[in-house]
């Protein structure tokens, strides 16, 4: 810029333009009203690109879901399926091979009625032979009948006297009081079957006959009743002091359980032993619900001796 005399400045030819006056070529005015712009329809290329992008996104999401599902199936789901839980236990293989329907054994005492030998009605005549005295025992603490002898348990020794019993003679006996006039009794004697009944039938049949007759004697049946329940029965071979023997035994439950105050059942026992001088036998009834009496019976049977 040059300066004329007097200090007035004037523009030179190369100075800035003068914007003081308006020009038709100036900036546009935004005061005038303009309507909304209208976009044209998208081109086919734009549509194709959008469709491709969308398919790619959907496909990627599907692949991602499949991968997540596979991971879960091999980790969380597998562990849940493999864990049987605290109450699940493995079981063995089940097969019907070799199996058969259970059929109750009619001989099982818990479900079957007693065999016919345990009936109330004897199958023999229950003949009572002529009485003869028993030989003396070998010791004051023993009881002898026929050719058998037993040791008296503690609490016994009442001096029981048996006058007569079916098929027994030379009777020796003793007893222990249960209550009142009811006693546990163990008898010994020589076996005597009359010839008109066929004579001695062998130890098993003789034991059955003595058992049946003893269980139906007047003094016993008065407490047992006519139709008592019979349990714990047995009929089998055994050995007494080295000699062959047979035992028949059962528990008879009183029809009237209030007949006595302290007992309502008795163990009836018959044992026939083939001793050298002929058969001898034990016949007894002992309070079944008196533990000491039951133990006494076991001790007496265990102490049996054959006297030659």
CORNOR-V555059 format. One record per run of one state. SS is the DSSP state (helix for helix, strand for strand, loop for the rest). FROM is the first residue (numbers start at 0). TO is the last residue. Records with the same first field share a line. If there is no record, write none. Layout:
SS: FROM-TO  FROM-TO
This chain:
loop: 0-0  3-7  10-42  74-74  82-114  118-131  133-140  145-146  151-163  165-166  179-180  191-193  197-201  215-216  224-227  240-241  253-263  275-276  287-289  302-303  306-307
strand: 1-2  8-9  132-132  141-144  147-150  164-164  167-178  181-190  228-239  242-252  264-274  277-286  304-305
helix: 43-73  75-81  115-117  194-196  202-214  217-223  290-301
